């Protein structure tokens, strides 16, 4: 009943939210003789904060229409390459004539960015995409909101997620590069192992894994401890709900995005409360730039989507409770995932020094789990002074992390042209 209660509460507060929006416009109106007074600014700011905290945030747009190559603007078009019920493969196609005029590489490395399916839309990685675009031909996984997928289109679990990644890599073409941000690290490693064992040309040239729970037993964080302290049945009983009407996915069992969001907000409640108080103060004093930055961040952060029951629960069990990949016990369609089959795919891991979601060592574990990748093809980086979000977004990502990843991709792009695969028995 939680989902229904959430929808009812949203509907119940709608009149107040609408009134707050109208009231804020009234106090700021140039026709209001006291619009510049402290009373008007304070009233408008308070109403604006209330309206922003109670409204629903739709799926954000990418808003990427251009990138800079050698200092010159190159137009970018966001195009779906493959559409599937639970996710699409998007291509950020750079204009060829503009790229040529800017002196860009005509055959830039193809990079698949694997976005997490963890309550937020892929647009959360907008900064990740923007930093990769100048030197790379970028693709991204755009996962669907489960409440928008009719139940007639079937189920979607962790095995389906791996299958989607395999299909996406095949569509992109031979020996592309793949980056997993946070949650999909285990799935991308599994897909790479399967493609390697099958001697498929679609196996990536490099895999970069960022802030990911490859082995969640190492440096456990609050979410890791919660998943271990609670039995599987607790998650099944308390975290999964039925999508109500009138959503297209009505009757589908899901882990609601708003539940995930409230979990994240509660972990850092003081920081979020202070951010909204600062937003209020900036509105009162007329600091539009700071207020715009606040809105831009929370418009993205508060926009959430649902996960299917089967994907959520399987991830809890296999990644956070049984540590199936780290233990060498992960199965895919009745087949054991053999990380020893990965022999000619370069591996880079990136972690944040202050990551409170995936602790230090959890991502680095991938190197030990892939023993047949030569040491010369392995790279690890721990970024000082950043948390989980800073691993793939923000100033440190742009100035320190992304250049290292770009260099890693350049180094191993041509080196992987001739496959030298050695498969180790399962």
ABEGO torsion letter per residue (X at the ends): XAAAAAAAAAAAAAAAAAAAAAAAAAAABAABAAAABAAAAAAAAAAAAAAAAABBBBBBBAGBABBBBGGBBBBBBBBBABBBAAEBBBBBBBBAAAAAAAGBBABBBBBBBBBBBAGBBAAAAAAAAAAAAAABBBBBBBBBBAAABBAAAEBBBAAAAAAAAAAAAAAAEBGBBBBBBEAAAAAAAAAAAAAAAAGBAABBABBBBBGBBABAABGBBAAAAAAAABBAAAAAAAABBBBBOABAABGBBBBBAAAAAAAAAAAAAAAAAAAAAAAAAAAAAGBAAAAAAAAAAAAAAABBBBBBAAAAAAAAAAAAAAGAAAAGABBBGGBBBBAAABAABBBBBBBBAABAABBBGAAAAAAAABAABBAAABBBBBBBGBBAAAAABEAAAAAAAAAAAAAAAAAAAAAAABBBBBBBBX
